[in-house]
Amino acid sequence: MVRAVKFEISEQKQGDALTLAVAGELDLETAPKLADRVGGKSSDGVAALTLDLTELTFMDSSGLRLLIELDRQAAAAPWSLMLRAPKHESARTVLRLTGADRALPFEEDVR
């Protein structure tokens, strides 16, 4: 039996700044959905993208890979990326264990 994965993206735009709030699980199934959403918005004149991960309850290596790729894209593009750390320990663990908590542009301490 396959269980349904909780995953939601909400957005808030102010001028050329966009915040995408991600809730639920960021994994192999849901990471492409977030990638598509970001890809569609990065060409809409967005200069600053914030991914609010505070309500993320779980993240696997697919989610981490996406965050790393978005950081690379932002470095080469005319938009910036900022991440808000997850508050749930299960989502924070992959960031801490891999060193991504120090390598990616988090606005708050992930540890």
N, CA, C and O atoms as a printed pandas DataFrame, in Angstrom:
     atom_number atom_name residue_name chain_id  residue_number  x_coord  y_coord  z_coord
0              1         N          MET        A               1    0.836   -1.181    0.000
1              2        CA          MET        A               1    0.000    0.000    0.000
2              3         C          MET        A               1    0.886    1.251    0.000
3              4         O          MET        A               1    1.847    1.330    0.765
4              5         N          VAL        A               2    0.571    2.206   -0.838
5              6        CA          VAL        A               2    1.289    3.463   -0.928
6              7         C          VAL        A               2    0.528    4.503   -0.131
7              8         O          VAL        A               2   -0.682    4.668   -0.291
8              9         N          ARG        A               3    1.251    5.202    0.729
9             10        CA          ARG        A               3    0.592    6.223    1.532
10            11         C          ARG        A               3    0.661    7.575    0.834
11            12         O          ARG        A               3    1.609    7.859    0.102
12            13         N          ALA        A               4   -0.327    8.382    1.062
13            14        CA          ALA        A               4   -0.356    9.730    0.485
14            15         C          ALA        A               4    0.654   10.608    1.221
15            16         O          ALA        A               4    0.737   10.588    2.449
16            17         N          VAL        A               5    1.403   11.361    0.465
17            18        CA          VAL        A               5    2.406   12.246    1.036
18            19         C          VAL        A               5    1.821   13.643    1.151
19            20         O          VAL        A               5    1.293   14.190    0.183
20            21         N          LYS        A               6    1.921   14.214    2.346
21            22        CA          LYS        A               6    1.441   15.578    2.541
22            23         C          LYS        A               6    2.485   16.525    1.954
23            24         O          LYS        A               6    3.665   16.453    2.298
24            25         N          PHE        A               7    2.043   17.400    1.076
25            26        CA          PHE        A               7    2.941   18.367    0.461
26            27         C          PHE        A               7    2.118   19.536   -0.050
27            28         O          PHE        A               7    1.185   19.360   -0.832
28            29         N          GLU        A               8    2.473   20.724    0.399
29            30        CA          GLU        A               8    1.776   21.929   -0.037
30            31         C          GLU        A               8    2.791   23.042   -0.272
31            32         O          GLU        A               8    3.796   23.152    0.431
32            33         N          ILE        A               9    2.505   23.855   -1.269
33            34        CA          ILE        A               9    3.312   25.045   -1.530
34            35         C          ILE        A               9    2.362   26.231   -1.572
35            36         O          ILE        A               9    1.380   26.226   -2.314
36            37         N          SER        A              10    2.659   27.239   -0.776
37            38        CA          SER        A              10    1.891   28.478   -0.854
38            39         C          SER        A              10    2.873   29.590   -1.196
39            40         O          SER        A              10    4.069   29.484   -0.922
40            41         N          GLU        A              11    2.363   30.643   -1.789
41            42        CA          GLU        A              11    3.273   31.714   -2.201
42            43         C          GLU        A              11    2.765   33.077   -1.794
43            44         O          GLU        A              11    1.567   33.322   -1.652
44            45         N          GLN        A              12    3.738   33.949   -1.613
45            46        CA          GLN        A              12    3.456   35.347   -1.298
46            47         C          GLN        A              12    4.469   36.181   -2.076
47            48         O          GLN        A              12    5.676   35.959   -1.977
48            49         N          LYS        A              13    3.968   37.138   -2.847
49            50        CA          LYS        A              13    4.850   37.972   -3.653
50            51         C          LYS        A              13    4.695   39.422   -3.238
51            52         O          LYS        A              13    3.587   39.931   -3.072
52            53         N          GLN        A              14    5.840   40.071   -3.076
53            54        CA          GLN        A              14    5.870   41.508   -2.793
54            55         C          GLN        A              14    6.884   42.124   -3.743
55            56         O          GLN        A              14    8.092   41.951   -3.576
56            57         N          GLY        A              15    6.392   42.834   -4.725
57            58        CA          GLY        A              15    7.274   43.415   -5.728
58            59         C          GLY        A              15    7.988   42.316   -6.492
59            60         O          GLY        A              15    7.352   41.435   -7.069
60            61         N          ASP        A              16    9.326   42.372   -6.495
61            62        CA          ASP        A              16   10.104   41.344   -7.191
62            63         C          ASP        A              16   10.627   40.274   -6.235
63            64         O          ASP        A              16   11.509   39.497   -6.599
64            65         N          ALA        A              17   10.085   40.229   -5.008
65            66        CA          ALA        A              17   10.467   39.212   -4.023
66            67         C          ALA        A              17    9.338   38.193   -3.873
67            68         O          ALA        A              17    8.170   38.554   -3.730
68            69         N          LEU        A              18    9.708   36.931   -3.909
69            70        CA          LEU        A              18    8.739   35.848   -3.814
70            71         C          LEU        A              18    9.131   34.909   -2.689
71            72         O          LEU        A              18   10.291   34.512   -2.573
72            73         N          THR        A              19    8.154   34.554   -1.859
73            74        CA          THR        A              19    8.355   33.541   -0.833
74            75         C          THR        A              19    7.460   32.357   -1.150
75            76         O          THR        A              19    6.248   32.499   -1.312
76            77         N          LEU        A              20    8.077   31.187   -1.236
77            78        CA          LEU        A              20    7.342   29.941   -1.387
78            79         C          LEU        A              20    7.468   29.193   -0.067
79            80         O          LEU        A              20    8.570   28.831    0.344
80            81         N          ALA        A              21    6.337   28.962    0.594
81            82        CA          ALA        A              21    6.316   28.227    1.851
82            83         C          ALA        A              21    5.985   26.772    1.539
83            84         O          ALA        A              21    4.962   26.475    0.923
84            85         N          VAL        A              22    6.858   25.877    1.970
85            86        CA          VAL        A              22    6.716   24.456    1.691
86            87         C          VAL        A              22    6.344   23.742    2.984
87            88         O          VAL        A              22    7.015   23.903    4.003
88            89         N          ALA        A              23    5.276   22.955    2.940
89            90        CA          ALA        A              23    4.836   22.206    4.118
90            91         C          ALA        A              23    4.732   20.732    3.760
91            92         O          ALA        A              23    4.341   20.377    2.647
92            93         N          GLY        A              24    5.081   19.888    4.705
93            94        CA          GLY        A              24    4.974   18.449    4.496
94            95         C          GLY        A              24    6.319   17.818    4.237
95            96         O          GLY        A              24    7.304   18.149    4.897
96            97         N          GLU        A              25    6.369   16.901    3.269
97            98        CA          GLU        A              25    7.567   16.120    2.993
98            99         C          GLU        A              25    8.171   16.504    1.640
99           100         O          GLU        A              25    7.479   16.542    0.623
100          101         N          LEU        A              26    9.466   16.786    1.653
101          102        CA          LEU        A              26   10.203   17.084    0.428
102          103         C          LEU        A              26   11.071   15.868    0.127
103          104         O          LEU        A              26   12.105   15.649    0.758
104          105         N          ASP        A              27   10.625   15.085   -0.850
105          106        CA          ASP        A              27   11.286   13.815   -1.126
106          107         C          ASP        A              27   11.273   13.525   -2.624
107          108         O          ASP        A              27   10.994   14.405   -3.437
108          109         N          LEU        A              28   11.575   12.292   -2.969
109          110        CA          LEU        A              28   11.651   11.886   -4.371
110          111         C          LEU        A              28   10.371   12.197   -5.137
111          112         O          LEU        A              28   10.424   12.555   -6.313
112          113         N          GLU        A              29    9.242   12.067   -4.489
113          114        CA          GLU        A              29    7.954   12.315   -5.136
114          115         C          GLU        A              29    7.633   13.804   -5.258
115          116         O          GLU        A              29    7.065   14.229   -6.263
116          117         N          THR        A              30    7.986   14.594   -4.258
117          118        CA          THR        A              30    7.545   15.993   -4.221
118          119         C          THR        A              30    8.592   16.995   -4.692
119          120         O          THR        A              30    8.232   18.104   -5.087
120          121         N          ALA        A              31    9.869   16.643   -4.663
121          122        CA          ALA        A              31   10.917   17.583   -5.089
122          123         C          ALA        A              31   10.695   18.092   -6.516
123          124         O          ALA        A              31   10.885   19.284   -6.758
124          125         N          PRO        A              32   10.302   17.240   -7.469
125          126        CA          PRO        A              32   10.043   17.761   -8.824
126          127         C          PRO        A              32    8.911   18.794   -8.866
127          128         O          PRO        A              32    8.933   19.703   -9.696
128          129         N          LYS        A              33    7.940   18.658   -7.989
129          130        CA          LYS        A              33    6.846   19.636   -7.944
130          131         C          LYS        A              33    7.366   21.002   -7.512
131          132         O          LYS        A              33    6.989   22.027   -8.081
132          133         N          LEU        A              34    8.233   21.011   -6.502
133          134        CA          LEU        A              34    8.820   22.276   -6.061
134          135         C          LEU        A              34    9.748   22.840   -7.136
135          136         O          LEU        A              34    9.756   24.047   -7.379
136          137         N          ALA        A              35   10.522   21.980   -7.775
137          138        CA          ALA        A              35   11.414   22.434   -8.848
138          139         C          ALA        A              35   10.621   23.084   -9.975
139          140         O          ALA        A              35   11.022   24.129  -10.489
140          141         N          ASP        A              36    9.514   22.487  -10.360
141          142        CA          ASP        A              36    8.664   23.057  -11.413
142          143         C          ASP        A              36    8.116   24.415  -10.991
143          144         O          ASP        A              36    8.088   25.357  -11.784
144          145         N          ARG        A              37    7.690   24.507   -9.759
145          146        CA          ARG        A              37    7.113   25.765   -9.257
146          147         C          ARG        A              37    8.156   26.874   -9.254
147          148         O          ARG        A              37    7.872   27.998   -9.666
148          149         N          VAL        A              38    9.361   26.558   -8.792
149          150        CA          VAL        A              38   10.440   27.546   -8.777
150          151         C          VAL        A              38   10.823   27.920  -10.198
151          152         O          VAL        A              38   11.019   29.098  -10.497
152          153         N          GLY        A              39   10.933   26.942  -11.071
153          154        CA          GLY        A              39   11.300   27.208  -12.459
154          155         C          GLY        A              39   10.329   28.131  -13.149
155          156         O          GLY        A              39   10.731   28.992  -13.930
156          157         N          GLY        A              40    9.076   27.962  -12.874
157          158        CA          GLY        A              40    8.059   28.823  -13.463
158          159         C          GLY        A              40    8.109   30.234  -12.933
159          160         O          GLY        A              40    7.777   31.179  -13.649
160          161         N          LYS        A              41    8.518   30.395  -11.691
161          162        CA          LYS        A              41    8.545   31.724  -11.072
162          163         C          LYS        A              41    9.844   32.471  -11.349
163          164         O          LYS        A              41    9.850   33.700  -11.417
164          165         N          SER        A              42   10.949   31.733  -11.511
165          166        CA          SER        A              42   12.229   32.417  -11.704
166          167         C          SER        A              42   12.283   33.178  -13.017
167          168         O          SER        A              42   13.107   34.079  -13.175
168          169         N          SER        A              43   11.427   32.832  -13.952
169          170        CA          SER        A              43   11.384   33.567  -15.213
170          171         C          SER        A              43   10.323   34.670  -15.202
171          172         O          SER        A              43   10.119   35.339  -16.215
172          173         N          ASP        A              44    9.657   34.863  -14.082
173          174        CA          ASP        A              44    8.604   35.879  -13.958
174          175         C          ASP        A              44    9.098   37.199  -13.372
175          176         O          ASP        A              44    8.310   37.949  -12.797
176          177         N          GLY        A              45   10.371   37.488  -13.507
177          178        CA          GLY        A              45   10.904   38.745  -12.985
178          179         C          GLY        A              45   11.161   38.729  -11.487
179          180         O          GLY        A              45   11.225   39.789  -10.865
180          181         N          VAL        A              46   11.309   37.562  -10.903
181          182        CA          VAL        A              46   11.602   37.453   -9.475
182          183         C          VAL        A              46   13.092   37.711   -9.259
183          184         O          VAL        A              46   13.936   37.063   -9.879
184          185         N          ALA        A              47   13.409   38.653   -8.384
185          186        CA          ALA        A              47   14.804   38.970   -8.082
186          187         C          ALA        A              47   15.285   38.299   -6.809
187          188         O          ALA        A              47   16.480   38.055   -6.645
188          189         N          ALA        A              48   14.360   38.001   -5.908
189          190        CA          ALA        A              48   14.713   37.377   -4.633
190          191         C          ALA        A              48   13.699   36.289   -4.317
191          192         O          ALA        A              48   12.500   36.549   -4.222
192          193         N          LEU        A              49   14.190   35.080   -4.157
193          194        CA          LEU        A              49   13.336   33.947   -3.829
194          195         C          LEU        A              49   13.684   33.447   -2.435
195          196         O          LEU        A              49   14.844   33.164   -2.137
196          197         N          THR        A              50   12.680   33.343   -1.594
197          198        CA          THR        A              50   12.844   32.752   -0.274
198          199         C          THR        A              50   12.041   31.465   -0.237
199          200         O          THR        A              50   10.850   31.460   -0.548
200          201         N          LEU        A              51   12.692   30.376    0.142
201          202        CA          LEU        A              51   11.995   29.116    0.374
202          203         C          LEU        A              51   11.828   28.977    1.879
203          204         O          LEU        A              51   12.800   28.792    2.612
204          205         N          ASP        A              52   10.605   29.068    2.321
205          206        CA          ASP        A              52   10.282   28.941    3.737
206          207         C          ASP        A              52   10.023   27.466    4.024
207          208         O          ASP        A              52    8.979   26.926    3.658
208          209         N          LEU        A              53   10.974   26.828    4.677
209          210        CA          LEU        A              53   10.898   25.403    4.956
210          211         C          LEU        A              53   10.485   25.126    6.392
211          212         O          LEU        A              53   10.616   23.994    6.858
212          213         N          THR        A              54    9.993   26.126    7.099
213          214        CA          THR        A              54    9.702   25.957    8.527
214          215         C          THR        A              54    8.695   24.854    8.799
215          216         O          THR        A              54    8.770   24.211    9.846
216          217         N          GLU        A              55    7.755   24.612    7.894
217          218        CA          GLU        A              55    6.738   23.580    8.110
218          219         C          GLU        A              55    7.056   22.270    7.390
219          220         O          GLU        A              55    6.194   21.405    7.242
220          221         N          LEU        A              56    8.300   22.139    6.947
221          222        CA          LEU        A              56    8.731   20.891    6.335
222          223         C          LEU        A              56    8.897   19.849    7.443
223          224         O          LEU        A              56    9.609   20.091    8.417
224          225         N          THR        A              57    8.255   18.710    7.301
225          226        CA          THR        A              57    8.313   17.683    8.345
226          227         C          THR        A              57    9.336   16.593    8.044
227          228         O          THR        A              57    9.754   15.870    8.949
228          229         N          PHE        A              58    9.745   16.467    6.773
229          230        CA          PHE        A              58   10.700   15.441    6.383
230          231         C          PHE        A              58   11.371   15.878    5.100
231          232         O          PHE        A              58   10.748   16.500    4.240
232          233         N          MET        A              59   12.665   15.543    4.974
233          234        CA          MET        A              59   13.372   15.789    3.722
234          235         C          MET        A              59   14.370   14.665    3.507
235          236         O          MET        A              59   15.120   14.309    4.417
236          237         N          ASP        A              60   14.381   14.106    2.305
237          238        CA          ASP        A              60   15.366   13.079    1.984
238          239         C          ASP        A              60   16.433   13.684    1.070
239          240         O          ASP        A              60   16.470   14.898    0.869
240          241         N          SER        A              61   17.291   12.837    0.525
241          242        CA          SER        A              61   18.387   13.323   -0.313
242          243         C          SER        A              61   17.889   14.001   -1.584
243          244         O          SER        A              61   18.587   14.853   -2.134
244          245         N          SER        A              62   16.710   13.646   -2.058
245          246        CA          SER        A              62   16.148   14.306   -3.246
246          247         C          SER        A              62   15.833   15.766   -2.953
247          248         O          SER        A              62   16.089   16.642   -3.779
248          249         N          GLY        A              63   15.282   16.021   -1.784
249          250        CA          GLY        A              63   15.005   17.393   -1.373
250          251         C          GLY        A              63   16.287   18.185   -1.185
251          252         O          GLY        A              63   16.383   19.337   -1.608
252          253         N          LEU        A              64   17.272   17.563   -0.549
253          254        CA          LEU        A              64   18.565   18.218   -0.354
254          255         C          LEU        A              64   19.214   18.529   -1.694
255          256         O          LEU        A              64   19.749   19.620   -1.893
256          257         N          ARG        A              65   19.167   17.575   -2.609
257          258        CA          ARG        A              65   19.740   17.780   -3.948
258          259         C          ARG        A              65   19.081   18.978   -4.638
259          260         O          ARG        A              65   19.759   19.767   -5.296
260          261         N          LEU        A              66   17.769   19.112   -4.488
261          262        CA          LEU        A              66   17.064   20.240   -5.085
262          263         C          LEU        A              66   17.534   21.562   -4.481
263          264         O          LEU        A              66   17.767   22.523   -5.214
264          265         N          LEU        A              67   17.677   21.624   -3.166
265          266        CA          LEU        A              67   18.142   22.861   -2.532
266          267         C          LEU        A              67   19.537   23.238   -3.023
267          268         O          LEU        A              67   19.811   24.414   -3.263
268          269         N          ILE        A              68   20.411   22.261   -3.172
269          270        CA          ILE        A              68   21.763   22.516   -3.676
270          271         C          ILE        A              68   21.701   23.020   -5.110
271          272         O          ILE        A              68   22.406   23.964   -5.467
272          273         N          GLU        A              69   20.870   22.404   -5.928
273          274        CA          GLU        A              69   20.731   22.826   -7.327
274          275         C          GLU        A              69   20.157   24.244   -7.429
275          276         O          GLU        A              69   20.607   25.034   -8.260
276          277         N          LEU        A              70   19.178   24.567   -6.600
277          278        CA          LEU        A              70   18.619   25.922   -6.616
278          279         C          LEU        A              70   19.656   26.948   -6.192
279          280         O          LEU        A              70   19.686   28.057   -6.726
280          281         N          ASP        A              71   20.501   26.593   -5.241
281          282        CA          ASP        A              71   21.586   27.489   -4.819
282          283         C          ASP        A              71   22.548   27.726   -5.979
283          284         O          ASP        A              71   22.983   28.857   -6.198
284          285         N          ARG        A              72   22.880   26.685   -6.716
285          286        CA          ARG        A              72   23.754   26.825   -7.896
286          287         C          ARG        A              72   23.095   27.694   -8.968
287          288         O          ARG        A              72   23.742   28.557   -9.561
288          289         N          GLN        A              73   21.819   27.464   -9.207
289          290        CA          GLN        A              73   21.109   28.252  -10.214
290          291         C          GLN        A              73   21.084   29.723   -9.829
291          292         O          GLN        A              73   21.300   30.592  -10.673
292          293         N          ALA        A              74   20.824   30.001   -8.568
293          294        CA          ALA        A              74   20.757   31.390   -8.107
294          295         C          ALA        A              74   22.108   32.076   -8.242
295          296         O          ALA        A              74   22.170   33.266   -8.552
296          297         N          ALA        A              75   23.186   31.341   -8.013
297          298        CA          ALA        A              75   24.528   31.924   -8.135
298          299         C          ALA        A              75   24.841   32.340   -9.567
299          300         O          ALA        A              75   25.619   33.265   -9.796
300          301         N          ALA        A              76   24.234   31.656  -10.522
301          302        CA          ALA        A              76   24.497   31.937  -11.937
302          303         C          ALA        A              76   23.408   32.768  -12.597
303          304         O          ALA        A              76   23.507   33.087  -13.782
304          305         N          ALA        A              77   22.369   33.124  -11.846
305          306        CA          ALA        A              77   21.210   33.811  -12.422
306          307         C          ALA        A              77   21.036   35.189  -11.790
307          308         O          ALA        A              77   21.705   35.526  -10.813
308          309         N          PRO        A              78   20.141   35.969  -12.354
309          310        CA          PRO        A              78   19.904   37.307  -11.797
310          311         C          PRO        A              78   18.914   37.308  -10.630
311          312         O          PRO        A              78   18.223   38.305  -10.420
312          313         N          TRP        A              79   18.829   36.216   -9.867
313          314        CA          TRP        A              79   17.963   36.183   -8.691
314          315         C          TRP        A              79   18.730   35.567   -7.526
315          316         O          TRP        A              79   19.661   34.785   -7.719
316          317         N          SER        A              80   18.329   35.927   -6.338
317          318        CA          SER        A              80   18.999   35.414   -5.143
318          319         C          SER        A              80   18.101   34.403   -4.438
319          320         O          SER        A              80   16.884   34.396   -4.622
320          321         N          LEU        A              81   18.723   33.555   -3.635
321          322        CA          LEU        A              81   18.000   32.523   -2.898
322          323         C          LEU        A              81   18.282   32.661   -1.411
323          324         O          LEU        A              81   19.428   32.839   -0.997
324          325         N          MET        A              82   17.230   32.578   -0.618
325          326        CA          MET        A              82   17.349   32.543    0.836
326          327         C          MET        A              82   16.464   31.408    1.323
327          328         O          MET        A              82   15.366   31.200    0.805
328          329         N          LEU        A              83   16.942   30.676    2.318
329          330        CA          LEU        A              83   16.204   29.547    2.878
330          331         C          LEU        A              83   15.873   29.823    4.340
331          332         O          LEU        A              83   16.692   30.369    5.080
332          333         N          ARG        A              84   14.670   29.444    4.748
333          334        CA          ARG        A              84   14.283   29.472    6.162
334          335         C          ARG        A              84   14.301   28.039    6.657
335          336         O          ARG        A              84   13.703   27.155    6.044
336          337         N          ALA        A              85   14.972   27.814    7.742
337          338        CA          ALA        A              85   15.207   26.468    8.250
338          339         C          ALA        A              85   13.933   25.782    8.728
339          340         O          ALA        A              85   13.030   26.426    9.263
340          341         N          PRO        A              86   13.871   24.473    8.530
341          342        CA          PRO        A              86   12.740   23.706    9.064
342          343         C          PRO        A              86   12.762   23.709   10.589
343          344         O          PRO        A              86   13.832   23.726   11.197
344          345         N          LYS        A              87   11.592   23.693   11.202
345          346        CA          LYS        A              87   11.550   23.632   12.657
346          347         C          LYS        A              87   11.445   22.192   13.160
347          348         O          LYS        A              87   11.686   21.927   14.338
348          349         N          HIS        A              88   11.088   21.266   12.276
349          350        CA          HIS        A              88   10.953   19.866   12.658
350          351         C          HIS        A              88   12.310   19.171   12.576
351          352         O          HIS        A              88   13.003   19.253   11.562
352          353         N          GLU        A              89   12.669   18.501   13.635
353          354        CA          GLU        A              89   13.981   17.847   13.717
354          355         C          GLU        A              89   14.213   16.844   12.595
355          356         O          GLU        A              89   15.329   16.744   12.084
356          357         N          SER        A              90   13.198   16.109   12.206
357          358        CA          SER        A              90   13.385   15.106   11.153
358          359         C          SER        A              90   13.777   15.751    9.819
359          360         O          SER        A              90   14.474   15.127    9.019
360          361         N          ALA        A              91   13.349   16.962    9.574
361          362        CA          ALA        A              91   13.730   17.669    8.346
362          363         C          ALA        A              91   15.087   18.352    8.500
363          364         O          ALA        A              91   15.808   18.518    7.515
364          365         N          ARG        A              92   15.438   18.741    9.699
365          366        CA          ARG        A              92   16.717   19.423    9.949
366          367         C          ARG        A              92   17.905   18.469    9.928
367          368         O          ARG        A              92   19.028   18.866    9.618
368          369         N          THR        A              93   17.645   17.209   10.262
369          370        CA          THR        A              93   18.729   16.242   10.410
370          371         C          THR        A              93   19.560   16.089    9.149
371          372         O          THR        A              93   20.789   16.105    9.222
372          373         N          VAL        A              94   18.924   15.942    8.000
373          374        CA          VAL        A              94   19.671   15.758    6.748
374          375         C          VAL        A              94   20.543   16.983    6.458
375          376         O          VAL        A              94   21.633   16.842    5.903
376          377         N          LEU        A              95   20.088   18.159    6.819
377          378        CA          LEU        A              95   20.876   19.377    6.607
378          379         C          LEU        A              95   22.101   19.392    7.506
379          380         O          LEU        A              95   23.202   19.724    7.068
380          381         N          ARG        A              96   21.902   19.034    8.749
381          382        CA          ARG        A              96   22.984   19.048    9.730
382          383         C          ARG        A              96   24.022   17.960    9.435
383          384         O          ARG        A              96   25.224   18.218    9.487
384          385         N          LEU        A              97   23.559   16.750    9.127
385          386        CA          LEU        A              97   24.481   15.631    8.901
386          387         C          LEU        A              97   25.335   15.798    7.650
387          388         O          LEU        A              97   26.451   15.285    7.587
388          389         N          THR        A              98   24.821   16.507    6.666
389          390        CA          THR        A              98   25.560   16.692    5.410
390          391         C          THR        A              98   26.374   17.983    5.369
391          392         O          THR        A              98   27.168   18.177    4.449
392          393         N          GLY        A              99   26.193   18.861    6.341
393          394        CA          GLY        A              99   26.880   20.153    6.326
394          395         C          GLY        A              99   26.153   21.194    5.498
395          396         O          GLY        A              99   26.632   22.320    5.363
396          397         N          ALA        A             100   25.010   20.838    4.943
397          398        CA          ALA        A             100   24.243   21.789    4.135
398          399         C          ALA        A             100   23.740   22.946    4.983
399          400         O          ALA        A             100   23.476   24.028    4.458
400          401         N          ASP        A             101   23.604   22.734    6.281
401          402        CA          ASP        A             101   23.165   23.813    7.167
402          403         C          ASP        A             101   24.163   24.962    7.178
403          404         O          ASP        A             101   23.798   26.100    7.471
404          405         N          ARG        A             102   25.424   24.668    6.858
405          406        CA          ARG        A             102   26.458   25.706    6.816
406          407         C          ARG        A             102   26.772   26.156    5.394
407          408         O          ARG        A             102   27.269   27.264    5.190
408          409         N          ALA        A             103   26.487   25.311    4.414
409          410        CA          ALA        A             103   26.859   25.615    3.029
410          411         C          ALA        A             103   25.767   26.356    2.252
411          412         O          ALA        A             103   26.069   27.104    1.322
412          413         N          LEU        A             104   24.532   26.158    2.618
413          414        CA          LEU        A             104   23.421   26.796    1.900
414          415         C          LEU        A             104   23.015   28.095    2.589
415          416         O          LEU        A             104   23.291   28.283    3.774
416          417         N          PRO        A             105   22.358   28.996    1.846
417          418        CA          PRO        A             105   22.038   30.327    2.378
418          419         C          PRO        A             105   20.814   30.352    3.300
419          420         O          PRO        A             105   19.746   30.829    2.916
420          421         N          PHE        A             106   20.984   29.833    4.521
421          422        CA          PHE        A             106   19.909   29.872    5.503
422          423         C          PHE        A             106   19.935   31.208    6.229
423          424         O          PHE        A             106   21.004   31.719    6.564
424          425         N          GLU        A             107   18.748   31.778    6.473
425          426        CA          GLU        A             107   18.690   33.055    7.175
426          427         C          GLU        A             107   18.714   32.880    8.687
427          428         O          GLU        A             107   18.900   33.845    9.429
428          429         N          GLU        A             108   18.524   31.641    9.140
429          430        CA          GLU        A             108   18.588   31.374   10.567
430          431         C          GLU        A             108   19.396   30.105   10.799
431          432         O          GLU        A             108   19.607   29.310    9.883
432          433         N          ASP        A             109   19.837   29.933   12.017
433          434        CA          ASP        A             109   20.650   28.785   12.371
434          435         C          ASP        A             109   19.846   27.497   12.276
435          436         O          ASP        A             109   18.758   27.407   12.845
436          437         N          VAL        A             110   20.359   26.509   11.571
437          438        CA          VAL        A             110   19.677   25.240   11.402
438          439         C          VAL        A             110   20.014   24.291   12.548
439          440         O          VAL        A             110   19.252   23.367   12.830
440          441         N          ARG        A             111   21.125   24.508   13.194
441          442        CA          ARG        A             111   21.579   23.603   14.257
442          443         C          ARG        A             111   20.728   23.782   15.448
443          444         O          ARG        A             111   20.937   23.115   16.462
